[in-house]
Amino acid sequence: MKTSTKVSAILCAVLALALVVPVAAQTAYNRDEVIQVMRTNQQTLGQVRAALNRGDFYAAAEGFWKFAEGQNRIMKFTPPKGNKAEWDRVLGKFVDTALRGVGAAGERDAPKALKILEELQTLNKEGHSLFR
Ligand code: HEM
């Protein structure tokens, strides 16, 4: 093989790797990050309920936002168990529902916000049955 052909082949390989590596790094399941988000979820559940019971709508909105941020962050992963399209669907619905919670807190509507919290728990059950 001519030297220039070898150099071209190596350059092509390096370029292809440079394109593939970031994509792989983005979608690989990060268990530590998922577990961290889940433990935060568990604390947030208690925080939001307590905040709504004492009429602290600012703290309730913060909790709903925390729910949305965490699930939005782990959506890029491909779950080790279950199907990626279902993962995107359940987490997408979870994020949308949490954002409606921020809205309900903004309206100072505790019963509405508590109902939204229940919807999040239903999605929690669905998520765990499919992916955990
Ligand atoms: C209010 C909502 C939720 C709460 C409170 C919650 C809570 C938890 C807890 C406590 C764990 C165990 C963490 C540990 O090992 O210490 C866990 C694991 C897990 N949850 Fe959730 N979860 C919620 C929603 C969801 C949703 C919506 C999904 C997926 C669509 C999901 C997927 C998972 C998965 C895949 C694991 C296992 C992680 C692993 O070991 O790789 N969870 N969750």
Backbone and ligand atoms as CSV (ligand in chain L), in Angstrom:
chain,resi,resn,atom,element,x,y,z
A,1,MET,N,N,0.846,-1.202,0.000
A,1,MET,CA,C,0.000,0.000,0.000
A,1,MET,C,C,0.885,1.257,0.000
A,2,LYS,N,N,0.533,2.254,-0.810
A,2,LYS,CA,C,1.299,3.507,-0.846
A,2,LYS,C,C,1.182,4.240,0.500
A,3,THR,N,N,2.211,4.986,0.872
A,3,THR,CA,C,2.191,5.706,2.157
A,3,THR,C,C,1.001,6.675,2.228
A,4,SER,N,N,0.736,7.357,1.084
A,4,SER,CA,C,-0.359,8.337,1.097
A,4,SER,C,C,-1.708,7.641,1.300
A,5,THR,N,N,-1.854,6.406,0.762
A,5,THR,CA,C,-3.095,5.652,0.947
A,5,THR,C,C,-3.256,5.254,2.421
A,6,LYS,N,N,-2.130,4.844,3.035
A,6,LYS,CA,C,-2.154,4.464,4.459
A,6,LYS,C,C,-2.565,5.652,5.328
A,7,VAL,N,N,-1.935,6.800,5.016
A,7,VAL,CA,C,-2.240,8.019,5.793
A,7,VAL,C,C,-3.724,8.351,5.652
A,8,SER,N,N,-4.265,8.227,4.431
A,8,SER,CA,C,-5.694,8.511,4.218
A,8,SER,C,C,-6.556,7.553,5.012
A,9,ALA,N,N,-6.164,6.266,5.004
A,9,ALA,CA,C,-6.945,5.266,5.729
A,9,ALA,C,C,-6.963,5.575,7.223
A,10,ILE,N,N,-5.793,5.938,7.751
A,10,ILE,CA,C,-5.709,6.249,9.193
A,10,ILE,C,C,-6.545,7.486,9.506
A,11,LEU,N,N,-6.440,8.507,8.648
A,11,LEU,CA,C,-7.228,9.735,8.860
A,11,LEU,C,C,-8.729,9.436,8.860
A,12,CYS,N,N,-9.136,8.563,7.913
A,12,CYS,CA,C,-10.553,8.187,7.832
A,12,CYS,C,C,-11.003,7.498,9.109
A,13,ALA,N,N,-10.157,6.579,9.605
A,13,ALA,CA,C,-10.501,5.831,10.818
A,13,ALA,C,C,-10.623,6.779,12.005
A,14,VAL,N,N,-9.681,7.724,12.115
A,14,VAL,CA,C,-9.705,8.680,13.236
A,14,VAL,C,C,-10.968,9.540,13.163
A,15,LEU,N,N,-11.300,9.982,11.948
A,15,LEU,CA,C,-12.497,10.806,11.768
A,15,LEU,C,C,-13.765,10.044,12.149
A,16,ALA,N,N,-13.839,8.784,11.684
A,16,ALA,CA,C,-15.018,7.964,11.981
A,16,ALA,C,C,-15.159,7.783,13.481
A,17,LEU,N,N,-14.029,7.534,14.177
A,17,LEU,CA,C,-14.067,7.357,15.637
A,17,LEU,C,C,-14.511,8.633,16.333
A,18,ALA,N,N,-13.986,9.756,15.843
A,18,ALA,CA,C,-14.330,11.046,16.445
A,18,ALA,C,C,-15.832,11.308,16.343
A,19,LEU,N,N,-16.440,10.784,15.284
A,19,LEU,CA,C,-17.888,10.971,15.109
A,19,LEU,C,C,-18.677,10.020,16.002
A,20,VAL,N,N,-18.185,8.798,16.163
A,20,VAL,CA,C,-18.940,7.756,16.860
A,20,VAL,C,C,-18.804,7.851,18.380
A,21,VAL,N,N,-17.600,8.179,18.869
A,21,VAL,CA,C,-17.362,8.151,20.316
A,21,VAL,C,C,-18.308,9.056,21.120
A,22,PRO,N,N,-18.511,10.325,20.730
A,22,PRO,CA,C,-19.413,11.163,21.542
A,22,PRO,C,C,-20.845,10.629,21.570
A,23,VAL,N,N,-21.312,10.057,20.445
A,23,VAL,CA,C,-22.675,9.518,20.403
A,23,VAL,C,C,-22.798,8.355,21.381
A,24,ALA,N,N,-21.800,7.452,21.380
A,24,ALA,CA,C,-21.824,6.298,22.279
A,24,ALA,C,C,-21.790,6.768,23.727
A,25,ALA,N,N,-20.943,7.767,24.015
A,25,ALA,CA,C,-20.810,8.251,25.386
A,25,ALA,C,C,-22.128,8.870,25.857
A,26,GLN,N,N,-22.899,9.434,24.931
A,26,GLN,CA,C,-24.124,10.131,25.287
A,26,GLN,C,C,-25.246,9.161,25.644
A,27,THR,N,N,-25.258,7.984,25.004
A,27,THR,CA,C,-26.408,7.111,25.178
A,27,THR,C,C,-26.154,5.943,26.134
A,28,ALA,N,N,-24.892,5.693,26.488
A,28,ALA,CA,C,-24.612,4.566,27.391
A,28,ALA,C,C,-25.304,4.806,28.732
A,29,TYR,N,N,-25.957,3.764,29.242
A,29,TYR,CA,C,-26.695,3.867,30.504
A,29,TYR,C,C,-25.728,4.160,31.639
A,30,ASN,N,N,-26.004,5.211,32.397
A,30,ASN,CA,C,-25.172,5.553,33.547
A,30,ASN,C,C,-25.977,5.252,34.818
A,31,ARG,N,N,-25.695,4.077,35.377
A,31,ARG,CA,C,-26.484,3.590,36.515
A,31,ARG,C,C,-26.362,4.521,37.720
A,32,ASP,N,N,-25.129,5.012,37.977
A,32,ASP,CA,C,-24.923,5.897,39.131
A,32,ASP,C,C,-25.796,7.142,39.015
A,33,GLU,N,N,-25.865,7.699,37.791
A,33,GLU,CA,C,-26.645,8.921,37.607
A,33,GLU,C,C,-28.138,8.639,37.770
A,34,VAL,N,N,-28.607,7.499,37.217
A,34,VAL,CA,C,-30.029,7.148,37.330
A,34,VAL,C,C,-30.392,6.952,38.810
A,35,ILE,N,N,-29.545,6.228,39.540
A,35,ILE,CA,C,-29.850,5.967,40.953
A,35,ILE,C,C,-29.857,7.276,41.748
A,36,GLN,N,N,-28.932,8.179,41.420
A,36,GLN,CA,C,-28.896,9.480,42.091
A,36,GLN,C,C,-30.200,10.247,41.856
A,37,VAL,N,N,-30.668,10.238,40.590
A,37,VAL,CA,C,-31.926,10.925,40.244
A,37,VAL,C,C,-33.090,10.281,41.011
A,38,MET,N,N,-33.076,8.934,41.100
A,38,MET,CA,C,-34.168,8.218,41.768
A,38,MET,C,C,-34.220,8.536,43.267
A,39,ARG,N,N,-33.040,8.618,43.888
A,39,ARG,CA,C,-33.008,8.942,45.332
A,39,ARG,C,C,-33.482,10.371,45.563
A,40,THR,N,N,-33.128,11.256,44.641
A,40,THR,CA,C,-33.630,12.634,44.720
A,40,THR,C,C,-35.151,12.628,44.557
A,41,ASN,N,N,-35.661,11.803,43.613
A,41,ASN,CA,C,-37.115,11.704,43.413
A,41,ASN,C,C,-37.817,11.357,44.726
A,42,GLN,N,N,-37.237,10.364,45.412
A,42,GLN,CA,C,-37.883,9.887,46.636
A,42,GLN,C,C,-37.961,11.004,47.696
A,43,GLN,N,N,-36.867,11.772,47.814
A,43,GLN,CA,C,-36.873,12.892,48.766
A,43,GLN,C,C,-37.843,13.982,48.305
A,44,THR,N,N,-37.850,14.221,46.991
A,44,THR,CA,C,-38.674,15.295,46.445
A,44,THR,C,C,-40.160,15.031,46.668
A,45,LEU,N,N,-40.533,13.737,46.563
A,45,LEU,CA,C,-41.928,13.356,46.785
A,45,LEU,C,C,-42.407,13.854,48.156
A,46,GLY,N,N,-41.627,13.589,49.191
A,46,GLY,CA,C,-41.967,14.031,50.545
A,46,GLY,C,C,-41.955,15.548,50.666
A,47,GLN,N,N,-40.958,16.169,50.023
A,47,GLN,CA,C,-40.834,17.628,50.111
A,47,GLN,C,C,-42.031,18.334,49.474
A,48,VAL,N,N,-42.446,17.840,48.297
A,48,VAL,CA,C,-43.556,18.503,47.595
A,48,VAL,C,C,-44.843,18.338,48.398
A,49,ARG,N,N,-45.076,17.113,48.899
A,49,ARG,CA,C,-46.303,16.870,49.670
A,49,ARG,C,C,-46.336,17.781,50.901
A,50,ALA,N,N,-45.219,17.854,51.630
A,50,ALA,CA,C,-45.155,18.690,52.836
A,50,ALA,C,C,-45.348,20.170,52.472
A,51,ALA,N,N,-44.720,20.594,51.379
A,51,ALA,CA,C,-44.827,22.003,50.968
A,51,ALA,C,C,-46.281,22.351,50.648
A,52,LEU,N,N,-46.986,21.430,49.946
A,52,LEU,CA,C,-48.387,21.706,49.588
A,52,LEU,C,C,-49.254,21.742,50.846
A,53,ASN,N,N,-48.954,20.863,51.790
A,53,ASN,CA,C,-49.757,20.832,53.017
A,53,ASN,C,C,-49.599,22.087,53.856
A,54,ARG,N,N,-48.421,22.748,53.767
A,54,ARG,CA,C,-48.268,23.987,54.550
A,54,ARG,C,C,-48.478,25.235,53.681
A,55,GLY,N,N,-48.909,25.028,52.420
A,55,GLY,CA,C,-49.224,26.172,51.552
A,55,GLY,C,C,-47.995,26.905,51.048
A,56,ASP,N,N,-46.837,26.196,51.016
A,56,ASP,CA,C,-45.618,26.812,50.497
A,56,ASP,C,C,-45.507,26.467,49.008
A,57,PHE,N,N,-46.122,27.286,48.164
A,57,PHE,CA,C,-46.198,26.977,46.737
A,57,PHE,C,C,-44.869,27.200,46.023
A,58,TYR,N,N,-44.038,28.060,46.568
A,58,TYR,CA,C,-42.717,28.269,45.980
A,58,TYR,C,C,-41.894,26.978,46.104
A,59,ALA,N,N,-41.868,26.387,47.313
A,59,ALA,CA,C,-41.114,25.144,47.536
A,59,ALA,C,C,-41.720,23.993,46.728
A,60,ALA,N,N,-43.058,23.974,46.605
A,60,ALA,CA,C,-43.716,22.930,45.808
A,60,ALA,C,C,-43.281,23.029,44.349
A,61,ALA,N,N,-43.249,24.259,43.820
A,61,ALA,CA,C,-42.831,24.459,42.424
A,61,ALA,C,C,-41.381,24.019,42.231
A,62,GLU,N,N,-40.535,24.329,43.206
A,62,GLU,CA,C,-39.130,23.898,43.128
A,62,GLU,C,C,-39.029,22.379,43.026
A,63,GLY,N,N,-39.852,21.678,43.830
A,63,GLY,CA,C,-39.838,20.214,43.806
A,63,GLY,C,C,-40.315,19.670,42.464
A,64,PHE,N,N,-41.405,20.213,41.946
A,64,PHE,CA,C,-41.901,19.755,40.639
A,64,PHE,C,C,-40.832,19.989,39.565
A,65,TRP,N,N,-40.156,21.134,39.657
A,65,TRP,CA,C,-39.109,21.427,38.684
A,65,TRP,C,C,-37.969,20.410,38.804
A,66,LYS,N,N,-37.618,20.055,40.055
A,66,LYS,CA,C,-36.554,19.076,40.285
A,66,LYS,C,C,-36.923,17.727,39.645
A,67,PHE,N,N,-38.201,17.326,39.779
A,67,PHE,CA,C,-38.675,16.099,39.120
A,67,PHE,C,C,-38.422,16.190,37.607
A,68,ALA,N,N,-38.840,17.317,37.005
A,68,ALA,CA,C,-38.721,17.473,35.550
A,68,ALA,C,C,-37.252,17.440,35.125
A,69,GLU,N,N,-36.414,18.162,35.842
A,69,GLU,CA,C,-34.994,18.268,35.475
A,69,GLU,C,C,-34.316,16.890,35.508
A,70,GLY,N,N,-34.572,16.139,36.566
A,70,GLY,CA,C,-33.913,14.829,36.713
A,70,GLY,C,C,-34.304,13.851,35.621
A,71,GLN,N,N,-35.623,13.716,35.372
A,71,GLN,CA,C,-36.059,12.733,34.365
A,71,GLN,C,C,-35.670,13.182,32.967
A,72,ASN,N,N,-35.638,14.518,32.739
A,72,ASN,CA,C,-35.203,15.024,31.428
A,72,ASN,C,C,-33.728,14.678,31.205
A,73,ARG,N,N,-32.934,14.701,32.268
A,73,ARG,CA,C,-31.497,14.439,32.185
A,73,ARG,C,C,-31.211,12.969,31.875
A,74,ILE,N,N,-32.045,12.044,32.394
A,74,ILE,CA,C,-31.744,10.612,32.165
A,74,ILE,C,C,-32.419,10.078,30.898
A,75,MET,N,N,-33.192,10.932,30.219
A,75,MET,CA,C,-33.909,10.462,29.020
A,75,MET,C,C,-32.943,10.057,27.913
A,76,LYS,N,N,-31.744,10.656,27.867
A,76,LYS,CA,C,-30.775,10.356,26.802
A,76,LYS,C,C,-30.263,8.909,26.868
A,77,PHE,N,N,-30.415,8.258,28.009
A,77,PHE,CA,C,-29.890,6.899,28.150
A,77,PHE,C,C,-30.778,5.861,27.476
A,78,THR,N,N,-30.153,4.741,27.102
A,78,THR,CA,C,-30.905,3.572,26.651
A,78,THR,C,C,-30.992,2.634,27.850
A,79,PRO,N,N,-32.203,2.284,28.309
A,79,PRO,CA,C,-32.297,1.452,29.523
A,79,PRO,C,C,-31.756,0.040,29.264
A,80,PRO,N,N,-31.102,-0.565,30.277
A,80,PRO,CA,C,-30.570,-1.924,30.102
A,80,PRO,C,C,-31.688,-2.955,30.003
A,81,LYS,N,N,-32.864,-2.599,30.562
A,81,LYS,CA,C,-34.028,-3.490,30.515
A,81,LYS,C,C,-35.176,-2.680,29.926
A,82,GLY,N,N,-35.970,-3.273,29.036
A,82,GLY,CA,C,-37.086,-2.542,28.437
A,82,GLY,C,C,-36.661,-1.859,27.150
A,83,ASN,N,N,-37.599,-1.100,26.579
A,83,ASN,CA,C,-37.460,-0.579,25.229
A,83,ASN,C,C,-37.213,0.935,25.241
A,84,LYS,N,N,-36.293,1.400,24.390
A,84,LYS,CA,C,-35.886,2.819,24.383
A,84,LYS,C,C,-37.060,3.760,24.047
A,85,ALA,N,N,-37.916,3.368,23.092
A,85,ALA,CA,C,-39.046,4.227,22.709
A,85,ALA,C,C,-40.019,4.378,23.885
A,86,GLU,N,N,-40.213,3.285,24.641
A,86,GLU,CA,C,-41.095,3.328,25.824
A,86,GLU,C,C,-40.468,4.194,26.928
A,87,TRP,N,N,-39.153,4.076,27.070
A,87,TRP,CA,C,-38.391,4.890,28.044
A,87,TRP,C,C,-38.615,6.375,27.740
A,88,ASP,N,N,-38.476,6.735,26.460
A,88,ASP,CA,C,-38.679,8.128,26.051
A,88,ASP,C,C,-40.123,8.568,26.304
A,89,ARG,N,N,-41.065,7.663,26.030
A,89,ARG,CA,C,-42.482,7.997,26.205
A,89,ARG,C,C,-42.810,8.240,27.690
A,90,VAL,N,N,-42.421,7.283,28.560
A,90,VAL,CA,C,-42.771,7.410,29.983
A,90,VAL,C,C,-42.062,8.616,30.604
A,91,LEU,N,N,-40.776,8.777,30.288
A,91,LEU,CA,C,-40.048,9.909,30.876
A,91,LEU,C,C,-40.542,11.241,30.311
A,92,GLY,N,N,-40.902,11.256,29.017
A,92,GLY,CA,C,-41.434,12.472,28.422
A,92,GLY,C,C,-42.734,12.878,29.092
A,93,LYS,N,N,-43.582,11.894,29.354
A,93,LYS,CA,C,-44.860,12.159,30.016
A,93,LYS,C,C,-44.616,12.621,31.460
A,94,PHE,N,N,-43.622,12.006,32.102
A,94,PHE,CA,C,-43.273,12.387,33.478
A,94,PHE,C,C,-42.833,13.864,33.522
A,95,VAL,N,N,-41.968,14.251,32.563
A,95,VAL,CA,C,-41.482,15.643,32.523
A,95,VAL,C,C,-42.655,16.604,32.283
A,96,ASP,N,N,-43.520,16.281,31.312
A,96,ASP,CA,C,-44.678,17.149,31.023
A,96,ASP,C,C,-45.579,17.286,32.247
A,97,THR,N,N,-45.810,16.163,32.940
A,97,THR,CA,C,-46.675,16.166,34.115
A,97,THR,C,C,-46.061,17.009,35.230
A,98,ALA,N,N,-44.741,16.853,35.437
A,98,ALA,CA,C,-44.057,17.644,36.471
A,98,ALA,C,C,-44.150,19.142,36.150
A,99,LEU,N,N,-44.052,19.490,34.874
A,99,LEU,CA,C,-44.150,20.907,34.496
A,99,LEU,C,C,-45.565,21.442,34.749
A,100,ARG,N,N,-46.575,20.564,34.573
A,100,ARG,CA,C,-47.932,20.993,34.927
A,100,ARG,C,C,-48.026,21.227,36.428
A,101,GLY,N,N,-47.237,20.466,37.196
A,101,GLY,CA,C,-47.182,20.665,38.652
A,101,GLY,C,C,-46.635,22.043,38.999
A,102,VAL,N,N,-45.595,22.463,38.281
A,102,VAL,CA,C,-45.058,23.820,38.499
A,102,VAL,C,C,-46.179,24.838,38.258
A,103,GLY,N,N,-46.961,24.608,37.197
A,103,GLY,CA,C,-48.062,25.521,36.877
A,103,GLY,C,C,-49.116,25.564,37.966
A,104,ALA,N,N,-49.486,24.372,38.468
A,104,ALA,CA,C,-50.513,24.299,39.520
A,104,ALA,C,C,-50.025,24.996,40.793
A,105,ALA,N,N,-48.722,24.854,41.087
A,105,ALA,CA,C,-48.153,25.546,42.256
A,105,ALA,C,C,-48.230,27.064,42.028
A,106,GLY,N,N,-47.974,27.481,40.804
A,106,GLY,CA,C,-48.062,28.908,40.472
A,106,GLY,C,C,-49.471,29.454,40.626
A,107,GLU,N,N,-50.457,28.579,40.420
A,107,GLU,CA,C,-51.854,28.989,40.612
A,107,GLU,C,C,-52.289,28.872,42.074
A,108,ARG,N,N,-51.370,28.430,42.940
A,108,ARG,CA,C,-51.636,28.201,44.367
A,108,ARG,C,C,-52.820,27.243,44.532
A,109,ASP,N,N,-52.876,26.235,43.664
A,109,ASP,CA,C,-53.988,25.271,43.673
A,109,ASP,C,C,-53.498,23.939,44.246
A,110,ALA,N,N,-53.613,23.786,45.581
A,110,ALA,CA,C,-53.072,22.595,46.255
A,110,ALA,C,C,-53.753,21.295,45.808
A,111,PRO,N,N,-55.120,21.252,45.719
A,111,PRO,CA,C,-55.745,19.994,45.300
A,111,PRO,C,C,-55.297,19.567,43.898
A,112,LYS,N,N,-55.185,20.534,42.985
A,112,LYS,CA,C,-54.740,20.228,41.624
A,112,LYS,C,C,-53.297,19.701,41.646
A,113,ALA,N,N,-52.449,20.344,42.430
A,113,ALA,CA,C,-51.039,19.933,42.506
A,113,ALA,C,C,-50.913,18.539,43.126
A,114,LEU,N,N,-51.752,18.228,44.113
A,114,LEU,CA,C,-51.701,16.899,44.747
A,114,LEU,C,C,-52.140,15.821,43.753
A,115,LYS,N,N,-53.121,16.154,42.908
A,115,LYS,CA,C,-53.558,15.196,41.880
A,115,LYS,C,C,-52.440,14.937,40.880
A,116,ILE,N,N,-51.710,15.984,40.548
A,116,ILE,CA,C,-50.578,15.840,39.620
A,116,ILE,C,C,-49.479,14.985,40.251
A,117,LEU,N,N,-49.299,15.151,41.564
A,117,LEU,CA,C,-48.321,14.318,42.291
A,117,LEU,C,C,-48.716,12.836,42.186
A,118,GLU,N,N,-50.027,12.568,42.257
A,118,GLU,CA,C,-50.509,11.180,42.105
A,118,GLU,C,C,-50.224,10.647,40.704
A,119,GLU,N,N,-50.415,11.513,39.691
A,119,GLU,CA,C,-50.109,11.097,38.310
A,119,GLU,C,C,-48.634,10.736,38.181
A,120,LEU,N,N,-47.768,11.504,38.863
A,120,LEU,CA,C,-46.330,11.209,38.814
A,120,LEU,C,C,-46.047,9.839,39.449
A,121,GLN,N,N,-46.786,9.523,40.525
A,121,GLN,CA,C,-46.583,8.227,41.177
A,121,GLN,C,C,-47.079,7.062,40.317
A,122,THR,N,N,-48.137,7.310,39.532
A,122,THR,CA,C,-48.605,6.278,38.594
A,122,THR,C,C,-47.527,6.022,37.537
A,123,LEU,N,N,-46.905,7.109,37.039
A,123,LEU,CA,C,-45.830,6.963,36.051
A,123,LEU,C,C,-44.595,6.307,36.680
A,124,ASN,N,N,-44.380,6.577,37.949
A,124,ASN,CA,C,-43.296,5.932,38.702
A,124,ASN,C,C,-43.505,4.412,38.674
A,125,LYS,N,N,-44.730,3.967,38.975
A,125,LYS,CA,C,-45.033,2.527,38.976
A,125,LYS,C,C,-44.844,1.932,37.582
A,126,GLU,N,N,-45.341,2.661,36.559
A,126,GLU,CA,C,-45.215,2.167,35.188
A,126,GLU,C,C,-43.726,2.056,34.806
A,127,GLY,N,N,-42.958,3.092,35.144
A,127,GLY,CA,C,-41.519,3.100,34.839
A,127,GLY,C,C,-40.803,1.934,35.497
A,128,HIS,N,N,-41.124,1.685,36.774
A,128,HIS,CA,C,-40.439,0.599,37.487
A,128,HIS,C,C,-40.834,-0.768,36.945
A,129,SER,N,N,-42.109,-0.928,36.547
A,129,SER,CA,C,-42.520,-2.237,36.030
A,129,SER,C,C,-41.858,-2.513,34.673
A,130,LEU,N,N,-41.584,-1.465,33.905
A,130,LEU,CA,C,-40.988,-1.672,32.572
A,130,LEU,C,C,-39.464,-1.751,32.576
A,131,PHE,N,N,-38.823,-0.964,33.448
A,131,PHE,CA,C,-37.374,-0.772,33.288
A,131,PHE,C,C,-36.522,-1.185,34.480
A,132,ARG,N,N,-37.136,-1.474,35.597
A,132,ARG,CA,C,-36.316,-1.725,36.777
A,132,ARG,C,C,-36.096,-3.213,37.005
L,1,HEM,C1,C,-41.788,9.741,41.805
L,1,HEM,C2,C,-41.083,9.066,40.937
L,1,HEM,C3,C,-40.038,8.020,41.235
L,1,HEM,C4,C,-39.480,7.642,42.436
L,1,HEM,C5,C,-39.790,8.184,43.831
L,1,HEM,C6,C,-38.519,6.589,42.139
L,1,HEM,C7,C,-37.746,5.947,43.103
L,1,HEM,C8,C,-36.761,5.003,42.844
L,1,HEM,C9,C,-35.906,4.401,43.835
L,1,HEM,C10,C,-35.943,4.720,45.327
L,1,HEM,C11,C,-35.060,3.547,43.197
L,1,HEM,C12,C,-33.947,2.694,43.823
L,1,HEM,C13,C,-32.660,3.521,43.868
L,1,HEM,C14,C,-31.547,2.793,44.612
L,1,HEM,O1,O,-31.099,1.727,44.131
L,1,HEM,O2,O,-31.144,3.300,45.656
L,1,HEM,C15,C,-35.412,3.566,41.773
L,1,HEM,C16,C,-34.799,2.825,40.781
L,1,HEM,C17,C,-35.116,2.894,39.444
L,1,HEM,N1,N,-36.095,3.684,38.862
L,1,HEM,FE1,FE,-37.290,5.016,39.807
L,1,HEM,N2,N,-38.516,6.350,40.793
L,1,HEM,C18,C,-39.407,7.196,40.197
L,1,HEM,C19,C,-39.726,7.259,38.849
L,1,HEM,C20,C,-39.164,6.485,37.857
L,1,HEM,C21,C,-39.470,6.560,36.452
L,1,HEM,C22,C,-40.523,7.495,35.849
L,1,HEM,C23,C,-38.667,5.653,35.801
L,1,HEM,C24,C,-38.535,5.306,34.339
L,1,HEM,C25,C,-39.268,5.717,33.368
L,1,HEM,C26,C,-37.836,5.016,36.812
L,1,HEM,C27,C,-36.885,4.053,36.555
L,1,HEM,C28,C,-36.070,3.455,37.498
L,1,HEM,C29,C,-35.016,2.505,37.168
L,1,HEM,C30,C,-34.635,1.993,35.772
L,1,HEM,C31,C,-34.414,2.143,38.390
L,1,HEM,C32,C,-33.261,1.160,38.571
L,1,HEM,C33,C,-31.919,1.892,38.425
L,1,HEM,C34,C,-30.771,0.888,38.337
L,1,HEM,O3,O,-30.501,0.202,39.339
L,1,HEM,O4,O,-30.148,0.809,37.262
L,1,HEM,N3,N,-38.163,5.538,38.038
L,1,HEM,N4,N,-36.446,4.472,41.588
